[in-house]
Amino acid sequence: MIEQPAPEQPPGKPTSASRTTLSHIMTASDTNLLGTVHGGVIMKLVDDAAGAVAGRHSGGPAVTASMDEMVFLEPVRVGDLVHVHAQVNWTGRSSMEVGVRVLAERWNESTPATQVGSAYLVFAAVDEEGRPRPVPPVIPETERDKRRYQEAQIRRTHRLARRRAIKELRAKRAAEGITD
């Protein structure tokens, strides 16, 4: 079998090249039993914005691999105009961490928007067959971008350590004949 050479990594892209904002006004169809906007509606907006950023940065399809630390800070109400700001914080060979901030403001008031949530998502860039493909390195531009890049590296280390610890625990339990 002839070994294929590894695809080359594309040239880097600045953080601003793929940063985006998605805005949506919340309606009665978005509410939960408490009368506020359902968390799943916000999560879908977060995934949509993050997916757009990941696709822009990678230059093609990217799929959600994980969502970390989805935090809801304040309830969102019917009539709120929600803004979902997303950017690539960090890149690996074929994966990207996308940071998302969720802000809300009343549709009919000129008061500043309030942060109502945040999340970190990991996307994998894929080719037509669904196999991982290389992504351009992200080039942090500002001090805030550099801080986000460093924090993303810490989150990645924690994700990998958690995955490794769970695999080890499962292997240990299987070796002891414990099944669940």
C-alpha angles and dihedrals in degrees: 000000000000113000115230117226115249112260114256119251112252119241116279124269127209119247091248093058094079104020111127145172125216117195127194134170114229118233136186091270088065096060133110128213090281092058095248126108113286114251090230090061090055091045091054091051089049091051092046094052093043091049092052090051093047092049092048093048096045095040095234146024120347128177130210109256099174145345117219131191101357100186125189109201102172134009118261117224136206107274094033117131104222121205118196112197116194137178140164108260100178140001135205128182095296103350134081133193112220119197118209132194119192119206130180134196133173110266093227102040132076096219121126118272117257124222107247101170150352139200144177119220131185118216129189119212111227137190128226091284093049094254121138115268130191121270128206115258113255115241111211110221107185135038088255090053090050091050091049090050092053093045090049090055089054092050090049091052090051093048092051093046091049092049091048093048092050092049090049092049092049091048090050092049091047091050088052089052093248113146127176 
